[in-house]
């Protein structure tokens, strides 16, 4: 565990404000957890990735405890058939029998990432292995492209494992077919719209190439990433597609709101592009995306709460959304830790 870069500049207080004995709460009002909104498996999955990364880099019982907490939430969320429930009320009762496919994909990503990381306690690994095996048969039933992408990214962590590489290949072939269906001279994408977490798709194709060495996956990854860049890097900073309207084929992208998760996943996509190409321009792009949090964005506003280490929920036309929900703080920390791993 590398403790050489101490956590002095950025605090982790907000992570613990948002986490109780059940898991990470979904929303906050400004910096205060909003108990009435309860929890989601989506957030606890990404929180598990964050917690493993923090423990791996800095050590400390407080981060190890978070790993157990978030892992337990995901284990409890899994259904007998291997899928996951998502929304849970503050009374600890799930509000649905089964969550979305995207939720399934994010959970699988987190479980595989945690299982693969050497810092994860062995007790947790032993438990997660069973959860992963129970989830695996559901992968080939997925329809959502982002769910497929998250599954590829997760299973890519287990490259070389029996059955995992075949699942990665099959999912990537399915994504490639979706890309070929929609790709044309002026639209190089997997759908007829670009909505949320877009960078997940080229990122997954790079992971699939790394595992299978199938050149077509690499080609699609770079084509689609270039197209996404053409939309989000029209100036010298990263401007994600706004969630108030997204981008429909043939139209202009929505300007706002800009959400922290987009900067995170774009950062991770560029880092994966670097991993398969060794072209340092992608490290530069990753740094630019990460700098979005620190004020290198369309409104020149820092999204970090210096008091608690929280991350504001987004950039709006009139400034910042000053709430600090789970997705925001977790996205920042995942991106931060990824950049630290790739820095000299």
C-alpha positions as CSV (number, residue, x, y, z in Angstrom):
1,X,0.0,0.0,0.0
2,X,1.4,3.4,-1.0
3,X,1.0,6.0,1.7
4,X,3.6,8.4,0.2
5,X,1.0,10.9,-1.0
6,X,-0.9,11.7,2.2
7,X,-4.5,12.9,2.1
8,X,-3.8,16.4,3.2
9,X,-5.1,18.5,0.3
10,X,-8.4,16.7,0.0
11,X,-10.5,15.5,2.9
12,X,-12.5,12.3,3.0
13,X,-15.0,13.5,5.6
14,X,-18.0,13.6,3.2
15,X,-17.5,9.9,2.4
16,X,-18.1,9.1,6.0
17,X,-20.9,11.6,6.4
18,X,-22.7,9.8,3.6
19,X,-22.1,6.3,4.9
20,X,-24.1,4.7,7.8
21,X,-24.4,1.1,9.1
22,X,-26.3,0.1,6.0
23,X,-24.2,1.6,3.2
24,X,-23.8,4.9,1.3
25,X,-26.8,7.1,1.2
26,X,-28.0,8.3,-2.2
27,X,-28.5,12.0,-1.9
28,X,-27.6,15.0,0.2
29,X,-29.1,18.4,0.8
30,X,-26.0,20.6,0.4
31,X,-23.5,18.6,2.5
32,X,-26.1,16.9,4.8
33,X,-27.2,13.4,4.0
34,X,-30.8,13.2,2.8
35,X,-32.1,10.1,4.7
36,X,-35.5,10.2,3.0
37,X,-34.0,9.2,-0.3
38,X,-32.4,6.0,1.0
39,X,-29.7,4.0,-0.8
40,X,-29.0,2.5,-4.2
41,X,-26.9,-0.5,-5.3
42,X,-25.6,1.7,-8.1
43,X,-24.0,4.1,-5.6
44,X,-22.7,1.3,-3.2
45,X,-21.1,-0.5,-6.2
46,X,-19.1,2.5,-7.1
47,X,-18.4,3.2,-3.5
48,X,-16.9,-0.2,-3.2
49,X,-14.5,0.6,-6.0
50,X,-13.6,3.8,-4.3
51,X,-13.1,2.1,-0.9
52,X,-10.9,-0.6,-2.3
53,X,-8.8,2.1,-4.1
54,X,-8.5,4.2,-0.9
55,X,-7.5,1.2,1.2
56,X,-5.0,0.0,-1.5
57,X,-3.3,3.4,-1.7
58,X,-3.5,4.7,1.9
59,X,-4.3,1.8,4.2
60,X,-6.1,2.4,7.4
61,X,-8.9,0.5,9.2
62,X,-11.4,3.2,8.4
63,X,-11.1,2.4,4.7
64,X,-11.1,-1.3,5.2
65,X,-14.3,-1.0,7.2
66,X,-15.9,0.7,4.2
67,X,-15.0,-2.2,2.0
68,X,-16.9,-4.6,4.3
69,X,-19.8,-2.2,4.5
70,X,-20.3,-1.7,0.7
71,X,-19.6,-5.3,-0.1
72,X,-22.2,-6.4,2.4
73,X,-24.8,-4.1,0.8
74,X,-24.2,-5.6,-2.7
75,X,-24.4,-9.1,-1.3
76,X,-27.7,-8.3,0.3
77,X,-29.0,-6.7,-2.9
78,X,-28.4,-9.8,-5.0
79,X,-31.5,-11.9,-5.9
80,X,-31.5,-15.7,-6.0
81,X,-31.2,-15.5,-9.8
82,X,-28.0,-13.4,-9.6
83,X,-29.4,-10.0,-10.5
84,X,-29.5,-7.1,-8.1
85,X,-32.2,-4.9,-6.5
86,X,-31.3,-1.2,-6.7
87,X,-33.4,1.2,-4.7
88,X,-33.6,0.8,-0.9
89,X,-35.6,3.0,1.5
90,X,-34.1,4.3,4.7
91,X,-36.0,1.6,6.5
92,X,-33.7,-0.9,4.8
93,X,-36.5,-2.4,2.6
94,X,-35.8,-2.6,-1.1
95,X,-38.4,-0.8,-3.3
96,X,-38.2,-3.1,-6.3
97,X,-37.8,-6.8,-7.0
98,X,-35.1,-6.2,-9.6
99,X,-33.0,-3.3,-10.6
100,X,-32.1,-2.1,-14.1
101,X,-29.6,-3.8,-16.3
102,X,-27.3,-0.8,-15.9
103,X,-27.4,-1.4,-12.1
104,X,-26.5,-5.1,-12.8
105,X,-23.5,-4.0,-14.9
106,X,-22.2,-1.5,-12.3
107,X,-22.5,-4.1,-9.6
108,X,-20.6,-6.7,-11.6
109,X,-17.9,-4.1,-12.4
110,X,-17.5,-3.3,-8.7
111,X,-17.5,-6.9,-7.5
112,X,-14.9,-8.0,-10.1
113,X,-12.7,-4.9,-9.4
114,X,-12.7,-5.6,-5.7
115,X,-12.2,-9.3,-6.1
116,X,-9.1,-8.7,-8.4
117,X,-7.5,-6.1,-6.1
118,X,-4.8,-7.5,-3.9
119,X,-5.7,-5.1,-1.1
120,X,-9.2,-6.5,-0.7
121,X,-9.4,-8.6,2.5
122,X,-9.6,-12.4,1.8
123,X,-12.9,-12.8,3.6
124,X,-14.4,-10.2,1.3
125,X,-12.9,-11.9,-1.8
126,X,-14.2,-15.3,-0.8
127,X,-17.7,-13.8,-0.5
128,X,-17.5,-11.8,-3.7
129,X,-16.4,-14.8,-5.7
130,X,-19.7,-16.5,-4.9
131,X,-21.7,-13.4,-5.8
132,X,-19.9,-13.0,-9.1
133,X,-20.4,-16.7,-10.0
134,X,-24.1,-16.3,-9.3
135,X,-24.3,-13.1,-11.4
136,X,-22.4,-14.4,-14.4
137,X,-25.1,-16.3,-16.2
138,X,-27.1,-13.1,-16.5
139,X,-24.5,-11.3,-18.6
140,X,-25.5,-12.8,-21.9
141,X,-29.1,-11.8,-21.3
142,X,-28.2,-8.1,-21.3
143,X,-29.8,-5.7,-23.8
144,X,-28.6,-2.3,-22.5
145,X,-25.4,-1.3,-24.2
146,X,-24.1,0.4,-21.0
147,X,-24.9,-2.7,-19.0
148,X,-22.9,-4.8,-21.5
149,X,-20.1,-2.3,-21.3
150,X,-19.9,-2.3,-17.5
151,X,-19.9,-6.1,-17.5
152,X,-17.0,-6.2,-20.0
153,X,-15.1,-3.7,-17.8
154,X,-15.7,-5.8,-14.7
155,X,-15.0,-9.2,-16.2
156,X,-11.9,-7.7,-17.8
157,X,-10.5,-7.3,-14.3
158,X,-10.6,-11.1,-14.2
159,X,-8.9,-11.7,-17.5
160,X,-7.5,-15.2,-17.8
161,X,-10.2,-16.7,-15.6
162,X,-12.1,-19.7,-16.8
163,X,-15.2,-18.6,-18.7
164,X,-14.7,-14.9,-18.1
165,X,-12.8,-14.2,-21.4
166,X,-15.5,-15.9,-23.4
167,X,-18.1,-13.7,-21.7
168,X,-16.0,-10.6,-22.5
169,X,-15.7,-11.6,-26.1
170,X,-19.5,-12.4,-26.5
171,X,-20.5,-9.1,-24.9
172,X,-18.0,-7.1,-27.0
173,X,-19.2,-8.8,-30.2
174,X,-22.7,-7.7,-29.2
175,X,-21.6,-4.1,-28.7
176,X,-19.7,-4.2,-32.0
177,X,-22.9,-5.2,-33.8
178,X,-24.8,-2.3,-32.2
179,X,-22.0,0.0,-33.3
180,X,-22.1,-1.3,-36.9
181,X,-25.8,-0.9,-36.9
182,X,-25.7,2.8,-36.1
183,X,-22.3,3.9,-37.5
184,X,-22.2,6.0,-40.6
185,X,-20.2,8.8,-42.3
186,X,-21.1,11.4,-39.7
187,X,-22.2,9.4,-36.7
188,X,-19.8,7.0,-35.1
189,X,-21.7,5.7,-32.2
190,X,-23.5,2.7,-30.7
191,X,-27.0,4.3,-30.6
192,X,-28.9,7.1,-32.3
193,X,-28.4,9.3,-29.2
194,X,-25.6,10.1,-26.8
195,X,-26.9,10.2,-23.2
196,X,-25.3,9.3,-19.9
197,X,-22.0,7.6,-19.1
198,X,-21.1,7.7,-22.8
199,X,-17.4,7.0,-22.3
200,X,-18.2,3.6,-20.8
201,X,-18.8,2.3,-24.3
202,X,-15.4,3.0,-26.0
203,X,-13.7,2.2,-22.6
204,X,-15.3,-1.3,-22.7
205,X,-14.1,-1.9,-26.3
206,X,-10.5,-1.2,-25.2
207,X,-10.9,-3.6,-22.3
208,X,-12.3,-6.2,-24.7
209,X,-9.3,-5.7,-27.0
210,X,-6.9,-6.0,-24.1
211,X,-8.4,-9.4,-23.2
212,X,-9.1,-10.9,-26.6
213,X,-6.6,-9.1,-28.9
214,X,-9.5,-8.8,-31.4
215,X,-8.4,-5.8,-33.6
216,X,-12.0,-4.8,-34.5
217,X,-12.7,-4.0,-30.8
218,X,-9.7,-1.7,-30.7
219,X,-10.7,0.0,-33.9
220,X,-14.3,0.6,-32.7
221,X,-12.9,1.9,-29.4
222,X,-10.8,4.6,-31.0
223,X,-13.4,5.5,-33.6
224,X,-16.1,6.0,-31.0
225,X,-13.8,7.8,-28.5
226,X,-12.7,10.2,-31.3
227,X,-16.3,10.9,-32.0
228,X,-17.1,11.5,-28.4
229,X,-14.2,13.8,-28.2
230,X,-15.5,15.8,-31.1
231,X,-18.6,16.5,-29.1
232,X,-17.1,17.1,-25.7
233,X,-13.8,18.9,-26.5
234,X,-15.0,21.7,-28.8
235,X,-12.8,24.0,-26.6
236,X,-9.7,23.5,-24.5
237,X,-11.6,21.9,-21.7
238,X,-13.9,18.9,-21.2
239,X,-17.6,19.8,-21.5
240,X,-19.9,16.7,-21.0
241,X,-23.2,16.4,-22.8
242,X,-25.8,18.0,-20.6
243,X,-28.4,15.7,-18.9
244,X,-31.2,18.2,-19.8
245,X,-31.9,16.8,-23.3
246,X,-28.7,14.9,-24.0
247,X,-27.7,14.7,-27.7
248,X,-30.0,13.3,-30.4
249,X,-28.5,12.4,-33.8
250,X,-28.6,15.4,-36.1
251,X,-29.1,17.9,-33.2
252,X,-26.9,20.0,-30.9
253,X,-25.9,18.6,-27.5
254,X,-27.6,19.9,-24.4
255,X,-25.4,22.4,-22.6
256,X,-26.4,21.5,-19.1
257,X,-26.4,20.1,-16.5
258,X,-22.8,18.8,-16.5
259,X,-22.5,15.8,-14.1
260,X,-19.4,14.6,-12.2
261,X,-19.8,11.0,-13.3
262,X,-19.2,12.0,-16.9
263,X,-15.8,13.5,-16.0
264,X,-14.9,10.3,-14.1
265,X,-15.7,7.8,-16.8
266,X,-14.2,9.9,-19.5
267,X,-11.0,10.0,-17.5
268,X,-11.1,6.2,-17.1
269,X,-11.7,5.8,-20.9
270,X,-8.7,7.9,-21.8
271,X,-6.5,5.9,-19.3
272,X,-7.6,2.7,-20.9
273,X,-6.9,4.1,-24.4
274,X,-3.4,4.9,-23.1
275,X,-3.1,1.3,-21.8
276,X,-3.7,-0.2,-25.2
277,X,-1.9,2.4,-27.3
278,X,0.9,3.8,-25.0
279,X,0.2,7.1,-26.7
280,X,0.8,9.8,-24.1
281,X,-1.7,12.2,-25.7
282,X,-4.4,10.1,-23.9
283,X,-2.8,10.7,-20.6
284,X,-3.1,14.4,-21.4
285,X,-6.7,14.1,-22.2
286,X,-7.3,12.2,-19.0
287,X,-5.7,15.0,-17.0
288,X,-7.9,17.5,-18.8
289,X,-11.0,15.6,-17.9
290,X,-9.9,15.2,-14.3
291,X,-9.2,19.0,-14.1
292,X,-13.0,19.5,-14.8
293,X,-13.5,18.9,-11.0
294,X,-11.0,21.6,-10.1
295,X,-12.5,24.3,-12.2
296,X,-11.3,23.7,-15.8
297,X,-14.9,23.6,-17.0
298,X,-17.3,25.8,-18.9
299,X,-18.1,27.9,-15.9
300,X,-14.6,27.9,-14.4
301,X,-16.0,26.6,-11.1
302,X,-14.3,24.2,-8.7
303,X,-16.7,21.3,-7.7
304,X,-14.9,20.3,-4.6
305,X,-16.0,21.3,-1.1
306,X,-12.8,22.3,0.7
307,X,-14.5,21.9,4.1
308,X,-15.5,18.2,3.8
309,X,-14.0,16.8,0.6
310,X,-17.4,16.5,-1.0
311,X,-18.1,17.0,-4.6
312,X,-21.0,19.2,-5.9
313,X,-23.6,17.5,-8.0
314,X,-22.9,19.4,-11.2
315,X,-22.5,22.5,-13.3
316,X,-25.7,24.3,-14.2
317,X,-26.3,27.4,-16.4
318,X,-26.3,29.7,-13.3
319,X,-23.5,28.0,-11.4
320,X,-23.1,24.9,-9.2
321,X,-25.7,22.5,-7.9
322,X,-24.5,22.7,-4.3
323,X,-25.9,19.3,-3.2
324,X,-23.3,16.6,-2.8
325,X,-24.8,13.2,-3.5
326,X,-23.1,9.8,-3.5
327,X,-22.5,9.5,-7.2
328,X,-20.7,12.8,-7.3
329,X,-18.2,12.2,-4.4
330,X,-17.6,8.6,-5.5
331,X,-17.0,9.6,-9.1
332,X,-14.4,12.2,-8.0
333,X,-12.5,9.7,-5.8
334,X,-12.5,7.0,-8.5
335,X,-11.1,9.4,-11.0
336,X,-8.6,10.8,-8.4
337,X,-7.3,7.4,-7.5
338,X,-7.0,6.4,-11.2
339,X,-5.0,9.5,-12.0
340,X,-2.7,8.9,-8.9
341,X,-2.1,5.3,-10.2
342,X,-0.9,6.7,-13.6
343,X,1.1,9.6,-12.2
344,X,4.8,9.4,-11.8
